[in-house]
Amino acid sequence: MISKPAFLQGNYNFKGEGLDKAVDLYKASYTVPNAMTAKLVYCRIGQTSDDLINITLLRDGEVMRLFPLGMKNSMHFPLAIQEELPAGTTLSLQLTAPKGAEGSLFVDLGFMEERPDIAA
């Protein structure tokens, strides 16, 4: 089995549209490569606004996990998702924030990709 790390990292400026209106973070996505599986092994997210915001992790467009963040806060979510993600699975992020809330979001997601059919 061959294993290697992969990351989804970035800084994203945002302006809230309301807690009931999710905004896609279009550049914040990760797709498991062909012939591989992956696990999300850690998740670090921080934000600079004066409001509570929520980050939603989507798996192929469906809600997988919610990450609420308090004002001017950061969180480390160890072992965020335990299930194995098959090849072709796409993870993406959405943000909800109170209308008019502005800030920056900092994302650091760590994955372990594995190819089980090849010996190391």
VMD Tcl script that draws the C-alpha trace (Angstrom):
set ca {
  {0.00 0.00 0.00}
  {1.33 3.43 -0.91}
  {0.29 6.40 1.25}
  {0.89 10.10 0.74}
  {-0.43 13.31 2.28}
  {-2.57 15.84 0.42}
  {-3.81 19.23 1.57}
  {-6.56 21.75 0.94}
  {-5.27 25.08 2.19}
  {-6.21 28.67 1.54}
  {-7.31 32.10 2.69}
  {-10.75 33.30 1.62}
  {-12.36 36.69 2.15}
  {-16.10 36.57 2.75}
  {-19.19 38.70 3.20}
  {-22.12 36.99 4.91}
  {-25.42 36.62 3.08}
  {-27.35 35.41 6.15}
  {-27.24 32.30 8.31}
  {-29.77 30.65 6.02}
  {-27.84 31.37 2.79}
  {-24.74 29.28 2.21}
  {-21.98 30.72 0.04}
  {-19.83 28.27 -1.93}
  {-16.09 28.64 -1.51}
  {-15.44 27.64 -5.13}
  {-11.69 27.28 -4.88}
  {-11.96 25.21 -1.69}
  {-12.44 21.69 -2.99}
  {-10.57 18.40 -3.10}
  {-11.23 15.34 -5.28}
  {-9.84 11.92 -4.37}
  {-7.56 10.84 -7.26}
  {-8.34 7.81 -9.43}
  {-7.28 4.44 -7.99}
  {-6.84 6.03 -4.54}
  {-8.84 6.28 -1.35}
  {-8.47 9.10 1.17}
  {-9.24 10.00 4.76}
  {-9.58 13.49 6.18}
  {-7.20 13.26 9.13}
  {-7.32 16.82 10.43}
  {-9.12 20.10 9.93}
  {-7.97 23.54 11.09}
  {-10.15 26.55 10.37}
  {-9.90 30.14 11.59}
  {-11.85 33.31 10.92}
  {-11.52 37.04 11.63}
  {-15.09 38.36 11.75}
  {-16.88 39.64 14.86}
  {-19.66 37.07 14.35}
  {-20.34 33.36 14.66}
  {-19.97 31.68 11.28}
  {-20.40 28.12 10.08}
  {-18.36 26.12 7.59}
  {-20.14 23.18 5.98}
  {-18.12 20.31 4.53}
  {-19.92 18.80 1.54}
  {-19.29 15.35 0.09}
  {-20.40 15.25 -3.55}
  {-22.79 18.12 -2.78}
  {-24.31 16.58 0.37}
  {-23.69 17.83 3.92}
  {-21.06 15.73 5.67}
  {-20.01 17.85 8.68}
  {-20.58 21.30 10.21}
  {-17.77 23.39 11.71}
  {-19.15 26.38 13.69}
  {-16.59 29.05 14.57}
  {-16.96 31.82 17.13}
  {-15.91 35.41 16.55}
  {-12.23 35.90 15.75}
  {-11.59 32.27 16.51}
  {-9.76 29.24 15.20}
  {-10.33 25.56 15.87}
  {-8.47 22.32 15.33}
  {-10.78 19.39 14.62}
  {-8.63 16.24 14.98}
  {-9.71 13.12 13.12}
  {-12.55 15.12 11.60}
  {-13.91 12.34 9.39}
  {-13.13 8.68 10.04}
  {-14.67 7.12 6.96}
  {-12.68 6.20 3.88}
  {-13.47 8.28 0.81}
  {-13.42 6.40 -2.53}
  {-11.78 7.64 -5.74}
  {-13.73 10.41 -7.43}
  {-15.30 11.74 -4.22}
  {-15.29 15.55 -4.12}
  {-15.20 17.47 -0.85}
  {-16.06 21.17 -0.93}
  {-16.78 23.95 1.54}
  {-19.64 26.39 2.07}
  {-19.80 29.30 4.49}
  {-22.77 30.81 6.30}
  {-22.47 34.07 8.21}
  {-24.85 36.79 9.39}
  {-25.85 39.20 6.64}
  {-23.14 41.81 6.20}
  {-20.54 40.04 8.34}
  {-17.13 40.40 6.72}
  {-13.87 38.67 7.40}
  {-11.23 36.26 6.26}
  {-11.36 32.49 6.53}
  {-8.23 30.37 6.89}
  {-8.51 26.69 5.95}
  {-6.04 23.83 6.45}
  {-7.41 20.36 5.73}
  {-5.08 17.36 5.76}
  {-5.81 14.12 3.91}
  {-4.03 10.81 3.72}
  {-4.33 9.27 0.27}
  {-3.78 5.53 -0.09}
  {-3.43 3.21 -3.02}
  {-4.09 -0.23 -1.55}
  {-3.24 -2.28 -4.66}
  {0.47 -1.31 -4.72}
  {3.02 -2.53 -2.19}
  {5.26 0.12 -0.65}
}
mol new
graphics top color blue
foreach p $ca { graphics top sphere $p radius 0.5 }
foreach p [lrange $ca 0 end-1] q [lrange $ca 1 end] { graphics top cylinder $p $q radius 0.2 }
display resetview
